[in-house]
Structures are given as C-alpha cells and as structure tokens.
C-alpha cells in the first residue's frame, strides 16, 4: 500500500502582487532600474556638455581662433585639429609603452599569486599590489622625477649609443640635452600605476578556472606550466584582454604624473628617448588651463572631448572582446 504525498502548489504569477514582500520587491526593482538609467543619463550629460562647449572652438577658423587663443598659432601650423592630432599621438605612444611593460609583469604576478605562492604569501602580496592603486598620482610623479629619471639616464644613453639607428631609440639632436624626461620615463611610471588594475582582474580570472580542468591536465601528466597553458590561459583569455583594456583606459587619462615627468612637445616623432617630442591630452589641458581665456577653455574642452571619445572606444572594445567569450566565463 503506497501513500501519496501532496506537494504544495507553486504560487501563480498573480499571487506575487499580494505577497507580503511584493511592495519591497517593486521598490527595489525601480531603485535598481533607476541606478542603471542614472549611469546612462550621466554619460549622455557629459557627452552633451563636452560637445556643446567644444563646438565654438571647432567651428571657428584656425586664423580667427589663433587671434584669441595663445597656444593656437596658425602661422606655425598649429591649428586646433593639428594640436589635437599631436596630442592623440603622444597619448597613444605613452599609453602603449605603459601597456607593453605592465601587461606581462601583471600577468606574471597574477599567476604567481593564484597558482604558485603559498596562501599566506599570496594574500600579503595581493594586498601590497592592491595598495599601489591607492598611491596618489602626484607621488608617482615626484618619485619619477627624483628617482626614476636620474636612474634611467645611463640606460637611455646606452640604448641611444648602440641602438640609435632604430628610429624609436634615436638620440637627441645635436645641441639638445639628454635629460631623461622623455616619453619612455612617463610610460614606465604609467606602467607602475596600471599594474594593480591588470593584476587584480587577471588574478580573479585565474582563480575562477574550473578545478576539474586543472586536475584533468595534471592527470594527463602535464607540468604546472603546461597545465596553465592548457587550462588557465584559454579560460582566462578574455579576462586578461579586458584587464589590459581597463589598464589602457587608466593610462589614457593620467594627468599629474605625465605632466611632472615629461618635457612636452608637439610632434609625430616615434623617438621615445628624445625630449620635447610628446605630450598627452590630459597633461596638456592641465598645463594650459590656468592661463586660458574663454575661447581657450573651449579649445581645451575640445581636446577633452577627443580624450572622452578615445576612452569610450577603448572600453567598448574591451566589453566586446569579453562578450565574445561569455560562454566560457567563470560565471557560467
């Protein structure tokens, strides 16, 4: 003789309206929806402000703009668009240098913390890396000027003497002083500044690698490094790319450290060891803003609009790359 047990009926959709927590659920839903919409509204407001304030300088001719803005000199070929082109080039050069230096170091640190270091050492090292993100950029700038630049000058001289035939390592022209306050020094400082971001994101991605994947690779006779190549890297590829893009976005907008280190210039030169060749958009705005008049402020806002667009494109690219491999993410 069998005894059947009746299971409680699942509440229908109409029952949720009279549930005791229904009002709280509705309030929370509207609050979360409003918070998400607030981000989009803020982003649209910033873009609208930048475009509205920059348009007077963009629409004005270079000669007329040069009569009212001191740093716009049409007679020397420095129109607003040309200056923005120089600054975009310098921003990308310095940011790419920082990215090339920081990415392999950050991924190596993340692998050491997640797969090699003992737990206590990994926790302490992780905290120390995270603390680098809390150091103000002006401190990095002071350290770069007082410590890094004098330390790197002999190395720059060595590169210029033996690799000067390569345009990137071309020495300063005759008569110029080898100061060391060049794009390479700014890139090294930016690499240290973006190191915590890339390390933290990569570390969390590596820790999400399924344990069964790692154990399967080890069971097949793979060494730890082979296991990382077969299981960890394929799983975390999109996360590493996303972390790198986040670091690039951080480097693009850095101001004080670059302003304090680099000897600014406006050229399309690829020589990263020559002074007075490069500058970034953020550093140029900070340098010119205190003495800018009304139209000069509009011109600087136009440069800020260019930086806003570049940063937005970098983040959109990162999101697209990550979304391509969402089926392989740790959340699934």
LOROSE-508014 format. One line per 5 residues: number of its first residue (from 1); for each residue x, y, z of N, C-alpha, C, O. Coordinates in steps of 0.02 Angstrom, whole numbers. Layout:
<patis>
NUM	X,Y,Z,X,Y,Z,X,Y,Z,X,Y,Z; ...
</patis>
This chain:
<patis>
1	43,-59,0,0,0,0,44,61,0,86,70,44; 35,101,-48,76,161,-54,39,221,-30,-22,226,-37; 77,268,-1,48,330,24,74,388,-18,135,398,-23; 30,424,-46,49,480,-89,53,544,-48,10,557,-6; 103,582,-60,112,646,-25,99,701,-75,123,699,-132
6	64,749,-54,47,806,-97,96,862,-85,108,881,-28; 124,888,-138,172,944,-133,134,1009,-137,85,1014,-173; 158,1060,-101,123,1125,-103,126,1153,-173,176,1148,-208; 71,1183,-192,67,1211,-259,112,1273,-264,116,1314,-218; 144,1279,-321,186,1338,-333,141,1399,-341,89,1395,-373
11	161,1454,-313,120,1515,-319,116,1537,-391,166,1537,-428; 57,1556,-410,49,1583,-478,75,1654,-482,92,1685,-432; 78,1677,-544,106,1744,-554,64,1798,-521,90,1849,-499; -1,1785,-517,-45,1836,-487,-37,1839,-411,-55,1889,-381; -10,1785,-380,-3,1785,-307,51,1833,-284,50,1855,-226
16	100,1849,-328,155,1892,-306,131,1962,-291,163,1997,-251; 77,1984,-320,52,2052,-306,27,2060,-236,29,2115,-209; 4,2005,-205,-21,2009,-136,28,1980,-86,13,1977,-26; 88,1960,-109,138,1933,-63,161,1988,-16,165,2046,-36; 177,1971,48,198,2023,95,259,2063,72,265,2122,89
21	303,2032,34,363,2068,11,356,2098,-57,406,2121,-86; 295,2098,-86,287,2123,-154,304,2197,-160,336,2218,-208; 284,2236,-110,298,2308,-113,373,2321,-110,398,2364,-147; 408,2285,-67,481,2294,-62,515,2273,-127,563,2304,-148; 489,2219,-158,518,2197,-221,510,2250,-275,556,2263,-314
26	451,2280,-278,440,2333,-329,485,2393,-316,513,2421,-363; 491,2412,-253,535,2469,-237,607,2455,-256,641,2497,-285; 631,2395,-240,700,2377,-256,710,2374,-332,762,2395,-357; 660,2348,-368,666,2344,-441,672,2413,-471,713,2425,-515; 630,2460,-448,632,2528,-475,696,2564,-455,723,2603,-494
31	721,2551,-394,784,2582,-373,842,2557,-415,885,2596,-437; 845,2491,-427,900,2464,-467,894,2487,-540,945,2502,-571; 833,2491,-566,825,2516,-635,845,2589,-639,877,2610,-688; 826,2628,-589,846,2699,-589,921,2709,-583,949,2754,-614; 954,2665,-544,1027,2671,-538,1060,2656,-604,1108,2689,-624
36	1035,2605,-640,1064,2590,-705,1051,2645,-755,1095,2662,-795; 990,2673,-754,975,2728,-800,1015,2791,-783,1032,2829,-828; 1031,2801,-719,1069,2860,-699,1139,2860,-731,1164,2914,-748; 1169,2802,-738,1234,2798,-770,1230,2821,-843,1272,2860,-866; 1179,2798,-878,1171,2818,-948,1156,2892,-954,1181,2926,-999
41	1115,2918,-908,1098,2989,-910,1161,3031,-896,1172,3082,-929; 1201,3010,-847,1262,3047,-832,1310,3046,-891,1340,3097,-907; 1318,2988,-922,1363,2983,-980,1338,3028,-1037,1378,3062,-1069; 1273,3027,-1050,1246,3070,-1102,1254,3144,-1085,1267,3185,-1129; 1246,3161,-1020,1253,3231,-1000,1325,3255,-1009,1336,3311,-1031
46	1374,3212,-992,1444,3230,-1000,1460,3240,-1074,1493,3288,-1093; 1437,3193,-1116,1450,3198,-1188,1417,3261,-1217,1448,3295,-1258; 1356,3277,-1195,1322,3337,-1220,1358,3400,-1199,1366,3446,-1238; 1381,3402,-1136,1417,3461,-1112,1482,3471,-1151,1497,3526,-1172; 1520,3418,-1160,1583,3424,-1196,1572,3447,-1268,1608,3490,-1293
51	1522,3419,-1301,1509,3437,-1370,1485,3509,-1375,1505,3546,-1420; 1441,3530,-1330,1414,3599,-1332,1468,3650,-1318,1471,3702,-1351; 1512,3636,-1269,1564,3684,-1252,1621,3684,-1302,1655,3735,-1311; 1633,3628,-1335,1688,3624,-1382,1669,3650,-1451,1713,3667,-1490; 1605,3652,-1467,1584,3670,-1534,1606,3740,-1556,1626,3748,-1613
56	1602,3792,-1512,1625,3858,-1535,1698,3858,-1560,1713,3892,-1609; 1742,3822,-1526,1811,3819,-1548,1819,3777,-1610,1861,3792,-1653; 1780,3723,-1616,1785,3680,-1675,1760,3717,-1737,1789,3711,-1791; 1705,3755,-1729,1675,3789,-1786,1715,3850,-1809,1709,3870,-1867; 1754,3879,-1765,1791,3940,-1782,1852,3922,-1824,1884,3871,-1813
61	1868,3964,-1872,1927,3954,-1914,1991,3958,-1875,1994,3990,-1822; 2043,3927,-1900,2107,3924,-1864,2137,3993,-1856,2165,4008,-1803; 2133,4037,-1909,2163,4103,-1902,2127,4145,-1850,2159,4177,-1808; 2060,4143,-1853,2022,4182,-1804,2031,4154,-1734,2033,4192,-1685; 2036,4088,-1728,2047,4058,-1662,2116,4075,-1636,2125,4086,-1576
66	2166,4078,-1681,2233,4094,-1659,2240,4165,-1634,2286,4180,-1595; 2195,4211,-1654,2197,4279,-1629,2174,4285,-1557,2192,4334,-1523; 2136,4237,-1534,2108,4241,-1465,2137,4190,-1418,2132,4197,-1357; 2168,4137,-1445,2195,4083,-1403,2270,4082,-1411,2295,4076,-1467; 2307,4087,-1356,2380,4095,-1359,2415,4033,-1385,2465,4038,-1421
71	2389,3973,-1368,2425,3912,-1388,2404,3888,-1458,2430,3837,-1481; 2359,3923,-1491,2342,3908,-1561,2380,3958,-1605,2367,4018,-1601; 2426,3933,-1646,2469,3977,-1686,2465,3955,-1759,2504,3913,-1780; 2418,3984,-1797,2411,3963,-1867,2474,3976,-1909,2488,3939,-1956; 2511,4029,-1892,2571,4044,-1932,2625,3991,-1924,2669,3985,-1966
76	2622,3952,-1870,2670,3898,-1859,2639,3829,-1874,2667,3777,-1858; 2581,3831,-1906,2548,3768,-1924,2515,3733,-1866,2504,3673,-1869; 2500,3769,-1812,2469,3738,-1753,2396,3758,-1749,2376,3799,-1707; 2355,3729,-1791,2284,3738,-1784,2258,3691,-1729,2294,3648,-1705; 2195,3701,-1710,2167,3661,-1656,2167,3587,-1674,2187,3545,-1632
81	2146,3570,-1733,2144,3500,-1753,2213,3469,-1757,2222,3410,-1740; 2262,3507,-1779,2330,3481,-1782,2358,3469,-1712,2392,3419,-1700; 2344,3515,-1666,2367,3505,-1596,2333,3443,-1566,2365,3403,-1532; 2268,3435,-1579,2233,3375,-1554,2264,3312,-1584,2271,3262,-1550; 2283,3315,-1649,2315,3257,-1680,2382,3241,-1647,2396,3182,-1634
86	2423,3292,-1633,2487,3281,-1599,2475,3250,-1530,2510,3203,-1510; 2425,3276,-1494,2413,3253,-1426,2385,3181,-1425,2403,3142,-1381; 2342,3165,-1473,2317,3097,-1477,2375,3048,-1490,2378,2995,-1460; 2420,3068,-1535,2478,3026,-1550,2521,3016,-1487,2539,2960,-1471; 2537,3071,-1452,2577,3065,-1392,2544,3025,-1337,2576,2986,-1302
91	2478,3034,-1330,2441,2995,-1280,2444,2921,-1295,2455,2880,-1249; 2435,2903,-1357,2436,2832,-1376,2506,2803,-1369,2514,2746,-1346; 2558,2841,-1387,2626,2816,-1382,2644,2801,-1309,2669,2747,-1294; 2631,2848,-1264,2648,2838,-1194,2606,2783,-1163,2631,2743,-1123; 2542,2779,-1181,2499,2727,-1153,2519,2658,-1178,2517,2610,-1140
96	2538,2652,-1241,2560,2587,-1268,2625,2565,-1234,2633,2506,-1219; 2671,2612,-1222,2732,2595,-1186,2715,2567,-1117,2742,2515,-1096; 2669,2600,-1082,2649,2577,-1016,2617,2508,-1020,2628,2466,-976; 2577,2497,-1072,2542,2433,-1078,2591,2377,-1093,2584,2322,-1066; 2639,2389,-1137,2688,2338,-1154,2731,2317,-1095,2751,2260,-1089
101	2744,2365,-1050,2784,2350,-991,2743,2317,-937,2765,2268,-906; 2682,2342,-925,2643,2320,-868,2608,2253,-879,2602,2214,-832; 2586,2239,-940,2545,2179,-951,2582,2114,-935,2555,2075,-896; 2642,2100,-962,2674,2037,-944,2692,2033,-870,2687,1979,-840; 2712,2089,-840,2729,2088,-769,2667,2074,-727,2669,2034,-680
106	2611,2106,-744,2549,2097,-706,2523,2026,-712,2502,1996,-663; 2525,1998,-772,2502,1929,-781,2547,1880,-743,2523,1831,-714; 2613,1893,-744,2658,1850,-705,2644,1854,-631,2644,1802,-597; 2632,1913,-605,2616,1920,-534,2550,1885,-518,2544,1851,-467; 2500,1893,-562,2435,1862,-551,2442,1786,-550,2409,1752,-510
111	2482,1758,-595,2493,1685,-596,2529,1662,-533,2513,1610,-505; 2578,1700,-511,2614,1681,-451,2568,1681,-391,2571,1635,-350; 2524,1732,-385,2479,1735,-328,2427,1679,-331,2411,1650,-279; 2402,1664,-390,2346,1616,-395,2368,1543,-398,2330,1499,-378; 2429,1528,-423,2447,1458,-435,2515,1437,-407,2530,1378,-406
116	2556,1483,-384,2623,1463,-363,2637,1479,-289,2665,1438,-253; 2617,1538,-267,2635,1561,-200,2595,1525,-146,2538,1507,-158; 2626,1513,-88,2587,1488,-31,2531,1536,-13,2535,1596,-28; 2479,1511,20,2420,1552,32,2435,1615,72,2412,1669,53; 2475,1610,125,2489,1669,165,2528,1721,125,2514,1781,128
121	2578,1697,88,2617,1743,46,2574,1773,-9,2582,1832,-25; 2529,1733,-37,2486,1759,-90,2440,1813,-65,2429,1863,-99; 2412,1804,-5,2368,1855,23,2406,1920,37,2381,1974,19; 2465,1915,67,2503,1975,81,2526,2011,18,2522,2072,14; 2548,1972,-31,2570,2003,-93,2511,2035,-130,2518,2088,-160
126	2453,2003,-127,2394,2032,-158,2375,2098,-127,2357,2145,-162; 2378,2102,-60,2364,2165,-27,2414,2220,-47,2394,2277,-57; 2476,2202,-51,2527,2252,-70,2517,2277,-140,2525,2337,-153; 2500,2233,-187,2487,2254,-255,2426,2300,-258,2426,2350,-293; 2374,2283,-220,2314,2324,-219,2328,2393,-189,2296,2442,-208
131	2375,2397,-142,2390,2461,-111,2423,2509,-161,2420,2570,-151; 2454,2483,-213,2484,2527,-263,2432,2571,-296,2447,2627,-318; 2370,2546,-301,2317,2586,-332,2296,2644,-288,2265,2691,-313; 2312,2642,-223,2292,2695,-178,2343,2752,-174,2329,2804,-143; 2401,2743,-204,2452,2796,-202,2432,2852,-250,2417,2838,-308
136	2431,2915,-228,2411,2970,-272,2459,2977,-331,2519,2962,-326; 2432,2999,-387,2473,3005,-448,2529,3056,-440,2581,3050,-470; 2517,3108,-398,2570,3158,-389,2630,3128,-354,2687,3150,-365; 2619,3077,-312,2675,3043,-279,2715,3004,-330,2777,3004,-329; 2681,2971,-376,2716,2937,-430,2756,2987,-472,2812,2972,-493
141	2727,3046,-484,2763,3096,-523,2825,3119,-488,2878,3126,-520; 2821,3133,-423,2880,3154,-385,2933,3099,-384,2992,3113,-392; 2911,3037,-374,2959,2982,-375,2992,2976,-444,3052,2962,-448; 2953,2985,-496,2981,2979,-563,3033,3032,-577,3085,3018,-606; 3020,3094,-556,3067,3149,-567,3130,3141,-525,3185,3151,-550
146	3121,3123,-461,3178,3121,-415,3219,3057,-418,3279,3058,-405; 3187,3001,-436,3221,2936,-432,3227,2903,-500,3282,2885,-521; 3171,2896,-535,3172,2857,-596,3212,2889,-652,3254,2857,-684; 3200,2954,-664,3234,2988,-720,3310,2986,-712,3344,2968,-759; 3339,3006,-653,3413,3000,-647,3438,2928,-653,3492,2917,-679
151	3398,2881,-628,3420,2811,-631,3420,2784,-703,3464,2745,-721; 3372,2806,-743,3366,2779,-811,3409,2816,-862,3417,2791,-918; 3436,2873,-845,3476,2912,-894,3534,2872,-924,3542,2872,-985; 3575,2837,-883,3629,2797,-914,3603,2743,-960,3633,2728,-1012; 3546,2712,-943,3518,2660,-986,3493,2690,-1052,3502,2660,-1105
156	3462,2749,-1048,3441,2782,-1109,3501,2799,-1153,3498,2792,-1215; 3555,2821,-1122,3615,2837,-1160,3643,2774,-1193,3667,2776,-1250; 3641,2718,-1157,3664,2655,-1186,3622,2635,-1246,3649,2616,-1298; 3556,2641,-1241,3512,2625,-1297,3525,2670,-1356,3525,2647,-1414; 3535,2735,-1343,3548,2781,-1397,3615,2768,-1431,3621,2777,-1492
161	3665,2747,-1392,3731,2735,-1422,3733,2673,-1465,3765,2672,-1518; 3699,2619,-1443,3705,2555,-1478,3645,2538,-1522,3650,2498,-1568; 3587,2569,-1508,3528,2556,-1548,3499,2620,-1578,3440,2623,-1597; 3541,2670,-1583,3517,2735,-1608,3497,2733,-1681,3462,2778,-1704; 3518,2682,-1718,3498,2677,-1789,3425,2658,-1796,3396,2667,-1850
166	3394,2633,-1742,3322,2619,-1742,3286,2684,-1725,3303,2716,-1675; 3236,2704,-1764,3203,2769,-1751,3176,2776,-1681,3175,2831,-1653; 3153,2722,-1651,3124,2727,-1584,3177,2748,-1533,3161,2786,-1487; 3239,2725,-1541,3292,2740,-1493,3340,2793,-1519,3397,2796,-1496; 3317,2833,-1565,3360,2885,-1592,3381,2934,-1537,3338,2954,-1497
171	3444,2954,-1534,3467,3000,-1481,3442,3071,-1495,3420,3085,-1550; 3446,3115,-1445,3427,3184,-1456,3470,3217,-1510,3527,3198,-1521; 3441,3265,-1543,3478,3301,-1594,3535,3341,-1563,3536,3354,-1503; 3583,3358,-1605,3641,3395,-1580,3619,3460,-1548,3579,3497,-1576; 3646,3474,-1490,3629,3534,-1453,3577,3523,-1400,3570,3565,-1355
176	3539,3468,-1402,3489,3453,-1351,3520,3412,-1295,3564,3370,-1306; 3497,3426,-1235,3523,3392,-1175,3485,3326,-1165,3423,3324,-1172; 3521,3274,-1147,3491,3209,-1134,3464,3210,-1062,3498,3188,-1015; 3403,3236,-1053,3377,3246,-986,3345,3184,-956,3343,3177,-895; 3321,3139,-998,3286,3080,-973,3213,3092,-959,3176,3045,-943
181	3190,3155,-965,3119,3170,-955,3083,3162,-1022,3065,3211,-1055; 3074,3100,-1041,3050,3083,-1108,2989,3037,-1102,2967,3020,-1047; 2963,3018,-1160,2903,2976,-1162,2915,2909,-1129,2870,2881,-1098; 2976,2882,-1135,2991,2817,-1104,2984,2821,-1028,2956,2775,-998; 3009,2874,-998,3003,2880,-925,2930,2887,-904,2909,2856,-855
186	2892,2926,-940,2821,2932,-925,2785,2865,-933,2742,2848,-893; 2804,2827,-984,2773,2761,-994,2789,2713,-938,2747,2673,-918; 2851,2715,-912,2870,2671,-857,2829,2687,-794,2805,2641,-760; 2821,2751,-779,2782,2771,-721,2709,2750,-729,2678,2725,-682; 2681,2760,-788,2612,2739,-801,2606,2663,-795,2554,2638,-772
191	2658,2626,-816,2655,2553,-809,2648,2533,-736,2611,2486,-720; 2684,2567,-692,2678,2551,-620,2609,2569,-594,2582,2536,-550; 2580,2623,-622,2515,2645,-598,2458,2599,-620,2410,2590,-584; 2464,2569,-680,2410,2525,-703,2423,2452,-684,2380,2410,-695; 2480,2438,-654,2495,2369,-634,2443,2340,-586,2424,2282,-596
196	2420,2376,-535,2370,2346,-489,2305,2327,-524,2274,2277,-507; 2283,2368,-573,2219,2353,-606,2224,2288,-645,2182,2244,-638; 2276,2282,-687,2283,2222,-728,2295,2161,-684,2269,2107,-698; 2334,2169,-631,2349,2112,-587,2287,2088,-551,2274,2028,-548; 2248,2135,-524,2189,2116,-485,2137,2079,-528,2111,2028,-508
201	2123,2106,-587,2073,2074,-630,2098,2007,-655,2061,1958,-655; 2161,2003,-676,2188,1940,-701,2190,1888,-645,2176,1829,-658; 2207,1909,-585,2210,1861,-530,2142,1830,-517,2136,1769,-508; 2089,1871,-516,2022,1844,-504,2000,1799,-561,1966,1749,-549; 2019,1815,-622,2001,1772,-679,2036,1705,-673,2006,1652,-685
206	2100,1705,-656,2138,1642,-649,2110,1599,-593,2109,1538,-599; 2087,1630,-539,2060,1592,-483,1993,1560,-501,1972,1512,-468; 1959,1585,-552,1895,1557,-572,1902,1497,-620,1852,1467,-639; 1962,1481,-639,1972,1423,-683,1944,1360,-649,1961,1346,-592; 1902,1322,-683,1873,1262,-652,1928,1214,-628,1974,1198,-665
211	1920,1191,-567,1970,1145,-538,1974,1080,-578,2028,1050,-583; 1917,1058,-605,1918,996,-644,1962,1002,-706,1995,954,-725; 1963,1061,-736,2006,1071,-795,2079,1065,-775,2118,1033,-810; 2098,1096,-720,2167,1093,-698,2187,1022,-678,2240,998,-695; 2143,989,-641,2158,921,-619,2162,873,-678,2203,827,-678
216	2120,884,-729,2123,841,-788,2189,849,-824,2218,799,-847; 2213,911,-830,2277,923,-863,2334,891,-823,2379,860,-853; 2333,897,-757,2385,866,-716,2382,790,-719,2433,756,-717; 2321,764,-722,2313,691,-725,2340,662,-790,2360,604,-793; 2341,703,-842,2369,680,-906,2445,684,-908,2476,669,-959
221	2475,705,-853,2548,708,-849,2577,776,-864,2638,782,-871; 2536,828,-868,2561,895,-883,2596,924,-822,2576,910,-765; 2647,962,-834,2679,1000,-780,2633,1059,-761,2583,1072,-794; 2652,1094,-709,2611,1150,-688,2608,1204,-742,2555,1233,-755; 2664,1218,-774,2664,1268,-827,2623,1245,-887,2587,1285,-918
226	2627,1180,-904,2587,1154,-959,2513,1156,-941,2470,1169,-985; 2496,1143,-878,2427,1149,-856,2401,1220,-863,2344,1231,-883; 2445,1268,-847,2424,1339,-854,2412,1356,-927,2364,1391,-944; 2455,1331,-972,2446,1345,-1043,2384,1311,-1071,2350,1339,-1114; 2368,1250,-1047,2312,1212,-1075,2245,1230,-1043,2194,1226,-1076
231	2245,1249,-979,2182,1259,-943,2170,1331,-921,2115,1358,-931; 2221,1363,-892,2211,1429,-862,2208,1483,-916,2162,1524,-916; 2257,1484,-960,2259,1537,-1011,2199,1535,-1058,2169,1587,-1071; 2180,1477,-1085,2120,1477,-1128,2057,1501,-1092,2016,1536,-1121; 2049,1481,-1029,1991,1502,-991,1992,1577,-977,1940,1610,-980
236	2051,1604,-961,2055,1674,-940,2076,1722,-995,2092,1779,-980; 2075,1701,-1058,2099,1745,-1112,2058,1809,-1116,2087,1863,-1120; 1993,1803,-1116,1951,1863,-1121,1959,1908,-1060,1958,1969,-1066; 1968,1877,-1001,1978,1917,-941,2044,1954,-943,2047,2012,-921; 2097,1922,-969,2161,1957,-975,2157,2015,-1024,2185,2069,-1011
241	2121,2005,-1078,2113,2059,-1127,2072,2116,-1096,2089,2174,-1105; 2019,2099,-1061,1980,2150,-1028,2020,2189,-976,2013,2250,-970; 2061,2153,-937,2103,2187,-888,2153,2234,-921,2166,2289,-897; 2182,2211,-977,2229,2254,-1013,2195,2316,-1040,2224,2371,-1037; 2134,2310,-1065,2098,2368,-1090,2080,2416,-1033,2081,2477,-1043
246	2063,2389,-975,2049,2433,-918,2112,2471,-897,2108,2530,-881; 2169,2437,-898,2232,2472,-884,2247,2525,-935,2271,2579,-918; 2232,2510,-999,2243,2561,-1052,2198,2621,-1040,2220,2678,-1049; 2136,2609,-1022,2091,2666,-1007,2117,2708,-949,2109,2769,-950; 2147,2676,-900,2176,2714,-843,2236,2754,-866,2245,2811,-845
251	2277,2726,-909,2336,2762,-932,2319,2821,-978,2353,2872,-977; 2266,2814,-1017,2248,2868,-1064,2230,2932,-1027,2243,2987,-1052; 2200,2927,-969,2176,2986,-934,2222,3013,-880,2204,3061,-846; 2281,2984,-871,2326,3007,-818,2353,3077,-834,2369,3092,-891; 2357,3119,-782,2374,3189,-791,2439,3209,-755,2489,3224,-787
256	2437,3207,-689,2490,3238,-650,2557,3204,-658,2608,3238,-665; 2558,3138,-658,2622,3103,-664,2656,3119,-730,2716,3133,-731; 2618,3119,-785,2647,3135,-850,2668,3208,-853,2721,3224,-879; 2627,3253,-826,2643,3325,-826,2708,3339,-789,2746,3383,-810; 2721,3303,-734,2780,3317,-694,2843,3286,-723,2898,3309,-709
261	2836,3234,-763,2895,3197,-787,2918,3219,-856,2978,3231,-866; 2872,3226,-902,2891,3232,-973,2909,3305,-990,2880,3352,-963; 2957,3312,-1036,2970,3377,-1068,2925,3381,-1129,2937,3346,-1178; 2873,3424,-1128,2820,3419,-1178,2842,3444,-1247,2887,3485,-1253; 2809,3417,-1297,2819,3438,-1366,2760,3415,-1408,2720,3374,-1387
266	2755,3443,-1468,2700,3426,-1513,2729,3404,-1580,2741,3445,-1624; 2740,3339,-1587,2766,3310,-1649,2735,3241,-1658,2702,3214,-1614; 2747,3214,-1717,2729,3145,-1732,2790,3099,-1731,2791,3048,-1765; 2840,3118,-1691,2902,3080,-1689,2891,3014,-1651,2854,3011,-1602; 2925,2961,-1675,2923,2897,-1642,2981,2888,-1593,2985,2837,-1559
271	3026,2937,-1588,3084,2933,-1544,3063,2945,-1472,3048,3001,-1452; 3060,2891,-1433,3036,2897,-1364,3091,2917,-1316,3077,2926,-1256; 3153,2924,-1340,3208,2945,-1296,3227,3018,-1307,3275,3043,-1277; 3191,3053,-1350,3206,3124,-1363,3158,3168,-1324,3098,3156,-1324; 3184,3219,-1290,3140,3266,-1254,3104,3312,-1303,3123,3317,-1362
276	3053,3345,-1278,3015,3395,-1317,2984,3366,-1380,2982,3398,-1432; 2960,3304,-1375,2931,3271,-1433,2858,3251,-1422,2819,3252,-1470; 2838,3234,-1362,2771,3206,-1350,2737,3241,-1291,2769,3272,-1249; 2672,3234,-1290,2632,3257,-1234,2565,3220,-1238,2547,3193,-1290; 2529,3219,-1182,2463,3187,-1181,2409,3240,-1177,2421,3297,-1159
281	2349,3219,-1194,2292,3266,-1193,2280,3292,-1122,2272,3352,-1112; 2278,3246,-1074,2263,3267,-1005,2316,3313,-977,2300,3363,-945; 2380,3298,-990,2434,3341,-965,2433,3409,-999,2446,3460,-966; 2418,3411,-1063,2416,3474,-1100,2359,3518,-1074,2367,3579,-1067; 2301,3488,-1060,2245,3527,-1033,2263,3556,-965,2250,3615,-952
286	2294,3515,-922,2313,3540,-856,2365,3595,-860,2366,3640,-819; 2409,3592,-910,2462,3642,-917,2435,3708,-943,2457,3761,-920; 2387,3706,-989,2362,3767,-1021,2301,3798,-987,2286,3857,-997; 2266,3759,-947,2203,3783,-920,2209,3845,-875,2167,3889,-881; 2259,3850,-830,2260,3908,-785,2263,3976,-821,2238,4025,-795
291	2293,3979,-880,2301,4043,-915,2256,4049,-976,2264,4096,-1015; 2209,4004,-984,2166,4005,-1043,2109,4054,-1034,2080,4059,-980; 2093,4091,-1088,2035,4135,-1087,1973,4095,-1104,1974,4033,-1106; 1918,4130,-1118,1854,4096,-1131,1858,4049,-1191,1839,3991,-1185; 1883,4074,-1247,1888,4032,-1306,1943,3979,-1298,1938,3924,-1326
296	1994,3995,-1259,2045,3945,-1244,2017,3887,-1205,2036,3829,-1217; 1971,3901,-1158,1939,3847,-1121,1898,3803,-1168,1897,3742,-1161; 1863,3835,-1215,1825,3795,-1265,1871,3750,-1306,1854,3693,-1321; 1930,3775,-1323,1978,3735,-1360,2003,3676,-1318,2010,3621,-1343; 2016,3688,-1254,2038,3634,-1211,1983,3582,-1200,1996,3522,-1194
301	1920,3606,-1197,1865,3559,-1191,1859,3517,-1254,1840,3458,-1250; 1875,3546,-1312,1876,3506,-1374,1927,3450,-1369,1915,3394,-1393; 1985,3465,-1339,2034,3412,-1328,2008,3360,-1279,2020,3300,-1288; 1973,3383,-1227,1942,3335,-1181,1890,3292,-1214,1882,3233,-1196; 1854,3320,-1262,1806,3280,-1300,1840,3224,-1339,1815,3168,-1342
306	1898,3240,-1368,1936,3188,-1404,1958,3133,-1356,1954,3074,-1373; 1981,3152,-1296,2001,3101,-1247,1941,3060,-1224,1947,3000,-1214; 1884,3093,-1217,1823,3057,-1197,1804,3005,-1249,1785,2949,-1231; 1808,3023,-1312,1790,2976,-1366,1839,2917,-1367,1819,2860,-1375; 1904,2932,-1360,1954,2878,-1361,1942,2829,-1303,1943,2769,-1312
311	1932,2856,-1243,1920,2813,-1185,1857,2772,-1193,1855,2713,-1175; 1805,2803,-1220,1742,2767,-1231,1752,2710,-1281,1726,2655,-1270; 1789,2723,-1334,1802,2670,-1384,1843,2613,-1354,1830,2554,-1368; 1891,2630,-1312,1932,2577,-1280,1889,2533,-1235,1896,2472,-1236; 1845,2563,-1196,1803,2524,-1152,1751,2483,-1190,1735,2427,-1171
316	1725,2511,-1245,1678,2473,-1286,1713,2413,-1318,1685,2359,-1323; 1776,2424,-1340,1814,2369,-1369,1826,2314,-1317,1821,2255,-1332; 1841,2334,-1255,1852,2285,-1202,1788,2245,-1188,1791,2184,-1181; 1731,2279,-1185,1669,2244,-1173,1652,2196,-1230,1627,2141,-1218; 1667,2217,-1291,1652,2173,-1348,1696,2110,-1347,1672,2055,-1360
321	1760,2120,-1330,1805,2062,-1328,1783,2014,-1273,1783,1953,-1283; 1765,2040,-1215,1744,1997,-1160,1678,1961,-1177,1670,1902,-1161; 1632,1996,-1210,1567,1966,-1225,1573,1910,-1276,1531,1865,-1278; 1626,1911,-1317,1635,1857,-1366,1646,1790,-1333,1631,1738,-1362; 1674,1790,-1273,1688,1727,-1238,1649,1722,-1173,1673,1693,-1124
326	1589,1751,-1172,1550,1750,-1110,1528,1679,-1091,1517,1663,-1033; 1520,1635,-1143,1500,1565,-1128,1554,1527,-1090,1540,1476,-1060; 1616,1553,-1093,1671,1519,-1059,1692,1555,-996,1745,1540,-967; 1652,1603,-974,1671,1643,-915,1659,1603,-852,1624,1553,-852; 1690,1626,-797,1683,1591,-734,1612,1594,-706,1593,1552,-666
331	1572,1644,-728,1504,1648,-703,1461,1591,-728,1409,1575,-697; 1481,1559,-783,1442,1504,-810,1470,1436,-791,1442,1385,-810
</patis>
